[in-house]
Amino acid sequence: MTLTPDIRWIDTAEALDAACGEVAQAEVIALDTEFFREKTFHPVPALIQFSAGGPAWLVDPLVVDCTDAFRRLLGEGPLKLLHASSEDLEVLAHWADVAVAPLVDTQVAQALLGEDPAMGYQRLVQHWTGEVLPKDETRSDWLQRPLSEAQCLYAALDVVFLLKVWEHQREALERLDRRDWLEADCRELLAQALRSEDADGQWYRRHRQLWRLSPRQIEAYRLLTTWREGEARRRNLPRGWLVNDRVLFGIAERMPENRYQLAEVEDIKPSLIKRDGDTLMALVKQARQCEEESLPQALPSPMAGEYKRRMKALKRVVNERAEHLGVAPEVLMRRREMEALVAADLADEPLPLPEGWRGECLAVPLQRALDEVEIE
């Protein structure tokens, strides 16, 4: 394929609608975005790229609002290809106010073919086509205008080769009878993108040291992180600019009863106490007054023997199945999911076993592995 594609710049609504008309009947459209988010919570769209095998269209979102024709293109009709799509989906949802569907994420597809589950775009293109794409503009200023010729070429190639890559991936997936797996995983990607605000209340689960906290401290940390996520979104600030996880975890550990104790939390900034101290104290108080039966359960220590035995048994099952299928173990099950299984088993609660194609591969052997550990 050529490294000098036909590039079309779009800076009017009329030109965007005309481009949509040209690709509306295509079966597959490759999509990509460039954006900036160093100083904001929401990504600032800087460029929208798409191609259906002909020209590479570069849309300037700094001067063009999304049109109804482009929303229809994104939300229905042709299959949309993206690579490592999570942030692109966020950009498009913010700019176009529409969910992209149907979707194929070529990074997910590659993982299901037994390759690196986090393979980057340049390496993906080289893997399937032998072409070496330029990398010089990876850290470019995409908000500058006009964009340089090198920037436009880099952006165009991000969608031009995606179509060729998908041709190879589709054939390989169908040979392995894994096309359904990909479609299920991509539907889940879209579902996660649509429930981003609902996920605020689950952010606390990401912390690797949560097991060190009591149930009441866990509840405080949950309330604090849920507040931080909502406020960062409302103020449109990076979450770390408002307050990072480490400081919130420190507040939950200390459960301060006044501003003096709050000020003793390691790395807390006086500006945060001045601006949001009353809110933070109110959230801690809410956790302190929460009824016992409403508190989350304490998490088991990963240092305990009974925990280690269960994790070892689950890892063995996942590794064996992954080797049999020729995929990376984390494609089948992430560590956090195994930890949730162990915690539920130790608490004698229903097991959150995987569903869908992963459930078909893993549910029975995972259950059997835990049962056997209990018998030992």
Secondary structure as UniProt FT lines:
FT   STRAND          7..10
FT   HELIX           13..23
FT   TURN            24..25
FT   STRAND          28..36
FT   STRAND          44..51
FT   STRAND          56..59
FT   TURN            61..63
FT   HELIX           68..75
FT   STRAND          79..82
FT   HELIX           86..96
FT   STRAND          103..105
FT   HELIX           106..112
FT   TURN            113..114
FT   TURN            117..118
FT   HELIX           121..129
FT   TURN            136..139
FT   TURN            142..143
FT   HELIX           149..175
FT   TURN            176..177
FT   HELIX           179..194
FT   TURN            195..197
FT   HELIX           198..206
FT   TURN            208..209
FT   HELIX           210..212
FT   HELIX           215..235
FT   HELIX           239..242
FT   HELIX           245..254
FT   HELIX           259..263
FT   TURN            266..267
FT   HELIX           270..289
FT   HELIX           292..294
FT   TURN            302..303
FT   HELIX           305..325
FT   HELIX           329..332
FT   HELIX           335..346
FT   TURN            347..348
FT   HELIX           356..375
//
